[in-house]
Amino acid sequence: MIKEELLEVLACPKCRQSVRLSKDNLYIVCDGCGLLYEIKDDIPVMLIDSAIPSENTEKL
């Protein structure tokens, strides 16, 4: 589980906006540019090339 303190300092590497945790705790979500960053072994993979584009991040 990602701690709230970590989410407060993380930013999207593409658009530099703040990010949030998805409802299922599997992704870091950027509502600004619509990218999802996978969380593997409790470590967010914040690489633009590995991000998953999402059309509607509001559902996550």
C-alpha positions as CSV (number, residue, x, y, z in Angstrom):
1,M,0.0,0.0,0.0
2,I,1.3,3.4,-0.9
3,K,1.4,5.9,2.0
4,E,-0.4,9.2,1.8
5,E,2.8,11.0,2.5
6,L,4.4,9.6,-0.6
7,L,1.4,10.6,-2.8
8,E,1.8,14.1,-1.5
9,V,5.3,14.5,-2.9
10,L,4.8,12.5,-6.2
11,A,4.0,14.3,-9.4
12,C,3.4,13.0,-12.9
13,P,6.7,13.0,-14.8
14,K,5.0,14.0,-18.0
15,C,2.8,17.0,-17.0
16,R,4.1,17.6,-13.5
17,Q,0.6,17.6,-11.9
18,S,-0.3,15.9,-8.7
19,V,-1.3,12.3,-8.7
20,R,-3.6,10.0,-6.7
21,L,-4.1,6.4,-6.0
22,S,-6.6,4.4,-8.0
23,K,-9.6,3.0,-6.1
24,D,-8.2,-0.6,-6.5
25,N,-4.8,0.5,-5.3
26,L,-3.1,-0.9,-8.4
27,Y,-2.2,2.4,-10.1
28,I,-1.0,5.9,-9.6
29,V,-3.4,8.1,-11.6
30,C,-2.7,11.4,-13.2
31,D,-6.0,13.2,-14.0
32,G,-4.1,15.9,-15.8
33,C,-2.8,13.9,-18.8
34,G,-4.7,10.7,-18.2
35,L,-1.8,8.3,-17.6
36,L,-1.8,5.4,-15.2
37,Y,1.4,4.3,-13.5
38,E,1.5,0.7,-12.3
39,I,2.5,-0.2,-8.8
40,K,4.7,-3.2,-8.6
41,D,5.6,-4.7,-5.2
42,D,4.4,-1.5,-3.4
43,I,6.7,0.6,-5.7
44,P,5.2,3.0,-8.2
45,V,6.8,2.7,-11.6
46,M,6.7,6.4,-12.6
47,L,8.2,6.0,-16.1
48,I,6.4,7.8,-19.0
49,D,7.3,4.9,-21.4
50,S,5.7,2.4,-19.1
51,A,2.6,4.4,-18.4
52,I,-0.8,3.2,-19.6
53,P,-3.0,5.9,-21.3
54,S,-6.5,6.1,-20.1
55,E,-9.4,8.0,-21.7
56,N,-11.4,8.3,-18.5
57,T,-9.5,8.4,-15.2
58,E,-12.6,9.5,-13.2
59,K,-13.7,5.8,-12.9
60,L,-10.4,4.8,-11.4
